[in-house]
Amino acid sequence: MDSKLLARTGAAVFVGLAIVMTLVQLREVPAARPEAAPTMWEPDGDPLPAQLRACAQMGELALSSPDCRAAWAEKRRRFFGVGHPDAYAAVGDDPVTSAPAPQSPDPQSVGEN
């Protein structure tokens, strides 16, 4: 048998097997992916995680909730390890309401210039 004919036959067999294997793979139904195991939260006496979840479900309403602001401040305090309880007391305060209102000029002094 000629070596060129043997090489061509081998190549044809290889291509044929590749096509057959591809068709078999395409006909297979993919296996169902296992669902992620649900994480169970066990209360440990700390209400902060429950409060943070409730705030996350509130959406934009949580921005105006004083309870959510307090929970976020406590979470930051725990995360950064600040020991002083009032370290984040001013974080989140509305600068418009905490700043003194601008005073209008005195009408008598405006007319004197």
Phi, psi and omega in degrees: 000139182287143182291329178292320179294321178296319179294318180293320178296318178297319179294319180295319177296318179298314180295319179298315178297320179297320179293316180297316180295324178294317179296322178296317179296323181289332181279340181291141174277128181297143179293144179292135179283138178291140180288150178294140179293131180293140178269127180261130178264123178255122182296136179241017180093352180263114182280353185298313180300321179293320179294319179295322176295319179296320179293323179294327180282339181288335181076225184289339178297335181293336180296331182261000181275123178294329178295319179291321177297320179293321179295318179294322178296320178294322179295317177297318181298316179292320183295313183276350176072032179281127184278335184281127185293334181264018185296326182244029182296325184269353181290129177090353177294142181286117183295336180290318182278335182274339180277146178294146181291140178293140182270140178281149181294150179290125183297332180288323181285334179290322183285341184284337183288000000 
